[in-house]
């Protein structure tokens, strides 16, 4: 027996030309080929993949908006900002807004990021939007005509589309370019308890508009290496805007995102952020969970997608802290 005889594979029958028999060879009985039906029956059947279609939310008008059933006090306008991308900024904007809506607060989320993640994350079909924040800033469209009401319980949205990508350049030549957003949403004071602005990950004119329009800043910081990278520059920009354009601007709070208590790095980063910012850091830390990552692809905030999960619990607790801070 040869060395590799045990590794030989059974060959499939091939169509061959019949060779003349050697007189010394014994007649070998022919091997019957299996019927095609037998092969098909034994072959595994692959399941057909069907892509799940996510149903987008119908776009209402302000005339169809649910009436607010509670007395609204002083409106608080906050920019959710961090020039570093991938820190959970839009995730926090969407889920904190929805959590406050669940707690019977009237909330408006302004999507000022050209990527429009907050808009798509709330299940709004961008192709069906008649007017967006770009039209409000540059085409003098009334903000009331652009708001999409009731995208979630207690939550309205001022959406963004790809049109906003050109706003940075177009705003350069506009009069009072830093005050465009402030003038637009200033008329909404008294209509909402909270107005949040989801800022782009940069310090351009759109972000400057958000800083001028806001009363306070809410800064998400991820619990990973280089967490504080760029924060110093953000604070410098805040001080310049505060000194020249918006004297009331200050930090409302810092929220730690993507926290994994099992890792030493996350705990060290959290401690470092608390040492740097002090009492403005929220006690609630947002955990790193799969459900928080999945929710935007279904067009739902975490309070709808996984209401009993750790992510929803964290944002509800954060919303309660926001309310308690006044």
C-alpha angles and dihedrals in degrees: 000000000000123000095250099035093105091056096056114122123219108255123226114244113264131198104256136172111254110250123209113267122248109236090227094054121095120237108262115207113242117252112237113232116230117253115257090243090059092053093049092050094051095045115097115253114231116223114241112245115228118188114228112240113223111218110226119221116257113251113242129196125235088256088065095048119125113251118253108246099197136063112264116218127188112343114235116208116198133178114217099212146167123147089213112087126226097036098120096264099141090037089056093044093054100039099040090050091049092046091053089049089054088054090058097262124137108236136181120196116201112203104210096162115103088218088067094212094150090052096051091038089063093052098253115150105230092202089063096051112114096190132010139183090281090062090049093051100041110015099045092240112163112257089227089061092053101046117104106210130213099012084152135358106306092350130117126183135215096201134214130214134182088278088080091068091081096046095091091062096038094050092060093078097040124107115250088004095171092055101050096102094039091055092047100051097031089087090059094068108119093027097078136035092216135017115192124192117206102211128205118252094258141069098242131124094290091057091045088054089053092049092050093047096047133086094202143005128239112199122197114203122186119226095239140100114297089023093148094041109127095006091107090057090048091052090049090053090049091053092050092050090045092052096046111023114010117029094181095057114122142140114282096183149328119228124200111223135188090027118176110182091194092072126076091215093059092050092048093049091049091052091047093051091049090051091049100045103024121194097359089077111100118243088224115082121198111233126222104250136162092229092059089054093047099047098077091055088060093047093242137116114240091255088067101032098048107002095171097044130105093257094055091045091052095051092046089053090047090050089053089052090050090053092046091053089059 
